[in-house]
Amino acid sequence: MKNLNELKLVMNSLMSMYADRVPDVKKIIKDLIREDVIKNEDEISNDHIAFRTMGVSHLGIASLEKIFLHYGYTKKDHYSFEGKKLDAYWYAPPSPEFPRIFISELRVKDLSETAQQIIYSYTNEVKSDPVDALNLNDPVEVGNFLHTSLWRIPTKTDYLTLLNESEYAAWVIYNRYYLNHYTISVHYLKDGFNTLQQFNDFLERNGIKLNDAGGKIKISPDGLLLQSSTVAQVIEASFASEEKYTIAGSYVEFAERKVLPQFSSIPKEERKREHLREGFEANNADKIFESTFTSQINK
């Protein structure tokens, strides 16, 4: 129980900073309350949160996952994204009130020599695994760490060079471990809003711009996991030497998990997480990544 209370504090810290950086979060919650879908934001179920990392010494998945494994998360399936040169795992929470976690990392060695040299010029500042230096039993220290820069502020030139080869690399070199997105579980909402198509209609009539890479709704081959997302918030970034440039920040995702066929007879009000489609789908995630890509934010 103590670990769960500490985990709740870590999640609250993450969400507080994230909501401040992503105005769409508060707007969507406000619109849901105004349309009487929810009474307050506590009624929203967070399906999962996601982090992006660099696959280099002392960092990447092997480092960041230590935090969540400490708090009782269980490492699950591996995913590979060949075109984007990424690997990822998802992690199941210790208790159903907490979100799943999705951690991806860039296969830096698969990039060009130029891109590698730029990335290493920053990440080589990290001489040992920073998570090993944390008191993982201190949720305040953990929360602060997840909002801390691990390397110096990049130059605009380095950012743009990376952007030209890997938009994921450019995002991470500036945003570091900032929460990439959180995900509203639409299937738990009231009728009229509890399918992804209905929810997307609600979002768009309230002026929310959706990622249309691969279609606005990404559907798993079994038809049981549907996902969509906003286009990332555009932020004015301050680079080294006080240079300013507009870049992609974070975004909001939406997921509809359908009932597994063997549980279809269970009444809606009795359904629990274990009765629904679990895990993730690589093809869906591949297109969700593009929520931060210039092809989406510049539309």
N, C-alpha and C positions, 0 to 999 in steps of 0.2 A: 504493500500500500504506500509506503514511504516513497519508493521509486516512482510510482504513478503520480503522486502529488508533485514530485520534482519535475517529472516529464511534462506535466500540465503547465508548470511555470516556464519551462523552456519553450513550449509551443506558444504560450501567450506572448512571450518576448518576440518570437519570430513573427507572429501574426501582427503585432502592433507596428513594428517597423515596416513590414510589407504593406499593410493597409495605408500607411502614410505615403509610401512611394508609388502606390497604384490607385489613383482616384476612382477607377472603375469599381473597385471593391465596395467602397462606401456608397457609390451611386446605385449599384445593383441591389445592395441591402436596403437602401432607402426606397427604391422602386418596388421591391418585394413587399415592404411594410405598407407602402401607400396603396398597393393593389390588394391588400389584405391576404397575401399569400402566407406571410409569417407575422408574428407579433414582435419579435426581436431577433437579432442575429444568432442568438444561442440556439434557435430552432434549426439552423442550417447544419447539415452533416457534411463534414469535410472528408471527401473521398480519399484524397492523397495530396501530399506536397512534394515538390521536386527541387533538387539541387543539381547544379552543373559544376564539374570539376575538371582540372587538368590531370592527365595521366602521366605524372612525372614523379621522381623520387620524393618521398616524404609527404606527398599530397594524393589527390585522386580518391577513388572509392575506398581503397584500403585504409586510408587515414580517416576520412569523414564518417565512414560506417561505424567506427569504434564508438562514437558518441551514442548512436541509436541502439547498437547492440548492448551497450551498457545499460540502457533504459528498458531493455527487455524485448526489443524488436528481433524478429527472426528473418534471416536472409533467405530469399526465395529464388525466383527464376532469373537467369541471365538473358540479356538481349544484345544483339549486335546490329549496328547500323552502318553497313559498309560504305554507302555513298557519303555519309557525313563523318565517317571515321570515328565512330563512337562505340563504347560499350556501356552497359547499364545493368543494374540489378534493382529489384524491388524488395521491400522489407515489410513484413506483416507486423502489426502493432501488438503490444502485450495485452491490450484490452480494446474492445470494439468501439469505445468512445473516441479513440485516437485515430488519426489518419494513417493510411499506408504511406510509405516513403519510397520515392523513386530517385535513385542517384545515378547520374551518368558521368562519364569521363571521356575526354578527348584522347584519341591515340596519337599523341604528339609526334611520335616517331614515324607516323605515316604521312606527315606533312612535308612540304618542301624544306630544303636546307635553310632557306631564308626565314620561313615561318618558325622553324624550330629554334633558330638562333635568337629571334625576337622573344619567343616565349621563355626560353631558358635564361635570357638576360634578366628576366623578372623573377621567375620561380627559383632560380639558383640562390636568391637571397634567403630562401627558406632552407636552413642548414640541418634541421631535424624535424621529425613529425610533430607539428604544433599541438596535436591532440594529446600526445603523450605528456605534455607539460601541463595539461588541464587537470583541475580537480573535478572529475566528472560527477561527483556527488554535490557539487555546488551549481545549481541551475542558473544562478545569476552570472557566474563566470562563463558557463557554457553559452548562455544567451548572448552575452557580450562578445564572445569569440566569434559567433556566427554572423556578427555585424562588423567584424574587424578586418581591416586590410591586411593581407598576408605579404604584399610586396608594394613597391613604390607606385605612385600614380603613373600610368603609362603616358607616353607622348601621343599626340594626335596622329603623327606619322606612323608610328608602330601600330596603332589601332586600325588605321585605314589599310595598311598593308595586310594585316591579318584578316580584316573584313573581306578583302578581295579574294582570299583563298578559303577561309573558314569563318563563317559568320558566328558559329558557336565559339571559336577561339577568341574572336574579338569581344563577344559578350562577356566571356569569363575574365579576360584580361582586365576589363574595366570593373565589372560588377562583382567579381569574386564569389564569395559564398552567399550573397544575398539570395533570399528565397526566390526561386524562379517563377513558381506559381502555386496557388492552392486551388482546390477543385470542389465545386458545389455538387453534391449528390442530388440530382433532380428527381430521382425515383422515389425519394422520401417526401416530396412536396405534395400539396393538395391536388386533387383532380383538376385538369385544365392547365397544369404547369408541370406535371410529373413525367412527361415524355420529352425527349430532347428536342423534337421538332416544335412542340408547344413552347418549350422554354426559350428556344432560339427566336421564335416569333415574338415572345415577350421582350427579349433583349433588344431586338432590332427595332421594335416600335418605340422603344425608349432610347434609341440613338446609340446603342452599343455596336461597335464595328467588329465583325467576326472574321477569323482566319478562314479563308476559303481554299487553302492548299488541299488538294485531294477531295474537295467538296466541303461544305460547311459542317456536315456531320460525317465523322470517320467511323466506319462500322467494321467490327471484327468479322472474320469469315464465318463464325458460328452465329452471327447476328445478335449476340447477347451482350456485347459491350459497345456502347455508342458514346463518342466523345466529340466535343467541340470546344472552341476557345476564343477569347477575344484576341484582337491584335494588340501586341505589347504597347504599353504606355510609352510615349516618346518623352525623353527627359533631356534637359540641357546638361551635358557632362562637362566638368572642368578637368581638362587634361594638364599635363605638366606645362610649366611656363605660362600658366593661366589661360591657355588656349581653350576656347569653348567650341563645342560641337554637339549637334543633336543626335542622340543615339536611342536604341531600343532599351527599355527597362524591363519590367516584369509584366505578367499578364494573369488572367483568370481563366481557369478551365472549368468545364461542365461535363459530368459523366452520368450516363444512365446504364445501370447494371440490371439486366433482366433476370427473371427467376429461372433457375436451372430446371430443365424438363422434369426431372424426378421429384421436384417440389412444387409443381404447378398447382396441385390441389390444396396447398396450404393457403388459408385466407390471408388477404393482404395485411391485415392488422397484426397477424401473428408471424409474419416473415422477419427473419433475422439475417444478419450479414452472411452467414454460412449457407443460406438458401439461394443466394444470388451469384451471378457470374463473378469469379474472382480473378485476380491477376491483371495482366496488361496484354497489349497486342502490339507487336513491333511496327506493323504497317500504320496503325493509328498514331503511335507515338512519333514515328518518323515525320508525319505531317504536322503534329502538334508542335514539334521543335521549331517549325517555321513561323510560329507566332511572333518571334523576335527578328525575323529576316526582313531585309529591306524590301523584298518583293511584296511583303504584306504591309509594312508600316508606311510605305510610300504610295499606297493606292489612294 
